[in-house]
Amino acid sequence: MRIKVKLGDKGQIVIPKAVREYLGLHPRGYAELEVKDKSLEIKPVSQKDIVKEWREIAKKHGGDLEKMGLIYGDKLYEEEFGGYT
């Protein structure tokens, strides 16, 4: 499947509904972006995978997400690194 889309004023991309459905992307869900040789690959990531990954990161750094009151990686990332760039 190949679809051309126009970037918004801030460089944002709207992923067409047919593509979201095909990939299994859901509103308020998560996706992994990988840049390869001037192209972008988008993969769906389950919330379960995100929580597991961030628990491992917290454990590595001596924290426990539940004790820290954090569940989602984006909150931990924001606290640790000051948000997304």
C-alpha positions as CSV (number, residue, x, y, z in Angstrom):
1,M,0.0,0.0,0.0
2,R,1.4,3.4,-0.9
3,I,-0.5,6.6,-0.1
4,K,0.8,10.2,-0.4
5,V,-0.2,12.6,2.5
6,K,0.4,16.3,3.0
7,L,2.2,17.5,6.1
8,G,0.4,20.0,8.3
9,D,1.8,23.5,9.3
10,K,3.8,21.9,12.1
11,G,5.1,19.0,10.0
12,Q,2.5,16.6,11.4
13,I,1.2,13.7,9.4
14,V,-2.3,12.4,9.5
15,I,-2.3,8.7,8.9
16,P,-5.3,7.8,6.8
17,K,-8.0,5.6,8.4
18,A,-7.4,2.7,6.0
19,V,-3.7,2.6,7.0
20,R,-4.4,2.9,10.7
21,E,-6.9,0.0,10.5
22,Y,-4.5,-2.1,8.4
23,L,-1.6,-1.5,10.9
24,G,-3.8,-1.9,14.0
25,L,-3.1,1.7,15.2
26,H,-5.8,3.0,17.6
27,P,-6.6,6.5,19.0
28,R,-4.6,7.3,22.1
29,G,-2.5,4.2,21.3
30,Y,1.3,3.9,20.8
31,A,3.5,3.5,17.7
32,E,7.2,3.0,17.2
33,L,8.9,5.2,14.7
34,E,12.2,4.1,13.1
35,V,14.1,6.2,10.6
36,K,16.0,4.2,8.0
37,D,18.0,5.7,5.2
38,K,15.7,8.8,4.8
39,S,12.5,6.8,5.2
40,L,10.2,6.3,8.2
41,E,8.8,3.0,9.4
42,I,5.7,3.1,11.7
43,K,4.8,0.0,13.8
44,P,2.0,-0.4,16.3
45,V,3.1,-1.1,19.9
46,S,0.8,-2.5,22.5
47,Q,0.3,-0.7,25.8
48,K,1.4,-3.9,27.5
49,D,4.7,-3.7,25.7
50,I,5.2,0.0,26.6
51,V,4.5,-0.7,30.3
52,K,6.9,-3.7,30.3
53,E,9.6,-1.7,28.6
54,W,9.4,1.3,31.0
55,R,9.3,-1.0,34.1
56,E,12.6,-2.5,32.9
57,I,14.0,1.0,32.4
58,A,12.8,2.1,35.9
59,K,14.3,-1.0,37.4
60,K,17.6,-0.4,35.7
61,H,17.7,3.1,37.2
62,G,16.7,1.9,40.7
63,G,13.0,2.9,40.6
64,D,9.7,1.0,40.6
65,L,7.1,2.6,38.4
66,E,4.3,1.6,40.8
67,K,6.1,3.2,43.8
68,M,6.9,6.2,41.7
69,G,3.2,6.6,40.8
70,L,4.0,6.2,37.1
71,I,2.4,3.8,34.7
72,Y,3.1,5.0,31.2
73,G,6.5,5.6,29.7
74,D,5.7,9.1,28.4
75,K,5.2,10.3,32.0
76,L,8.5,8.7,33.1
77,Y,10.3,10.1,30.0
78,E,8.9,13.6,30.8
79,E,10.1,13.5,34.3
80,E,13.5,12.1,33.5
81,F,14.3,14.0,30.3
82,G,12.0,17.1,30.4
83,G,9.6,15.9,27.7
84,Y,9.9,15.1,24.1
85,T,12.0,17.1,21.7
